[in-house]
Amino acid sequence: MSYLKFMKKHITLIYLALISTSSLALADSQPESSAQDTKKMVQNDFLETQQKGIKLSGYVDSGYSYNFNSGSKSEVTGRFGSDDASRGDFNLYAVKLAIEKAMSSENKAQAGFRTDVMIGEDAYYLANRYASRSANWGNNDSQNSNYLFLEQAYVSIRAPVGNGWDFKVGKFTSILGYEVMERPANMNTTYGLLFNAMPLYYMGVLSSYKFDDFIDVKLGVVNGSNSDNNTTTSGGGDGCAVLAALNVTAPGGNANWSNNFQYSSNEDNNTVYGYQYSTTDVDTQNTDSIEGPSSGSGHALIYNSWGNWMPEFADDTLLFAFNALLATATTGVNAYQSGGYGYSTTWYGAGAYAKYQINDWFYMASRGEYLSGSNGALFGFNDNKASAPSRWEYTLTSGFNVIDNLLIRAEYRLDWGNQTNLSPGNPSVDSQPATYSAPSHYAGAEIVYSF
């Protein structure tokens, strides 16, 4: 009798289980139940998006700029696009977002990544250095605050060789220059003359190795300056650029000296804009669409040296720095050489910087620069037949850090030299704007919140 009760009980359980299974199968056919099951599956099997070590940072940078130049002399040559607008202008310089998983200091096989994105007026000019400058001489039409610029996107890798051999693979910022693309990271609000005459970013591979606390080196191979495609003059080549750097740090870490080189197997240009468009602010192509392209046999060589020093006697309140540039580019000989094309272009300059941290919340910074070249290719004159321009600038900046993460700066700048201003009204030879040598004054204010 107990055996029959036992079998009856289990038969009942099996029957109930079959009913439950049928009910579940029927329920699974309903959209609501399917959504619930999907939710459970996602909860139990998902891609972790908050991995340990991934950090988000950035800033919002805006301000007001005023150029005391008249409407007939509305563009100040040598200034960055967002800084040369005629008269007054409110600016959204940039909204910067950076996401990164940095590698640790351990000398072991490891990897990470970094991606930097900018939105704002600076983004437009950084992404379209040549096209934005040449499309509308002397006006403010290109102050596009809605533009998106991918500044960096690379994978970082460490090979446990020696003290650790690091690699960047992808898109990364230039190794040349004392100033960087992030305005708040520089001493001054406006970008300097030398910043505009050097590369901004590359696409390729960059390796770095630190021998000890005093010597580190870099070596890389990239497509070319400021271009996602290969370095080429005529659009039919397969050129590249080689990068090299040697950095020396003083004992104590209060001074360093950086030497940076770039050799491009062809003249740097971006074929997105056409064969005649240089990707530096120097028109190394020395040709235009009317005269015809060069042969593609040119090259570019850039040397940049910069350094800084914080004297120990000043208790980290004083900073002095310098920046120097020497570069040359040649273009292939073509049918229009007799008219001035096919010659080499050389540009050179130097700058000095000083910063005094008066107290915890206030500092003063100054910058003085000189930039010149062998012919009119400097600052984008579309051939090298024009006379050599010479530029000078002096900038004085005051910075306030009254609230955490908030930087407020006020700035005055003076630019002078021959061919300092361009006028859109009276074009000269080859449809280029007329040039003037009147001094140009600038005043502006900037507010930055960083996170």
Secondary structure, 3 states (H helix, E strand, C coil): CHHHHHHHHHHHHHHHHHHHHHHHHHHHCCHHHHHHHHHHHHHHCCCCCCCCCEEEEEEEEEEEEEECCCHHHCEECCCCHHHCCCEEEEEEEEEEEEEEECCCCCCCCEEEEEEEEEECHHHHHHHCHHHHHHHCCCCCCCCCCCCEEEEEEEEEEEECCCCCEEEEEEEEECCCCCCCCCHHHCCCCCCCHHHHCCCCEEEEEEEEEECCCCEEEEEEEECCCCCCCCECCCCCCCECEEEEEEEEECCCCCEEEEEEEEEECCCCECCCCCCCCECCCCCCCCCCCCCCCCCCCCEEEEEEEEEEECCHHHCCCEEEEEEEEEEEEECCCCCCHHHCCCCCEEEEEEEEEEEEEEECCEEEEEEEEEEEECCCCHHHCCCCCCCCCEEEEEEEEEEECCCCCEEEEEEEEEEECCCCEEECCCCCHHHCCEEECCCEEEEEEEEEEEC
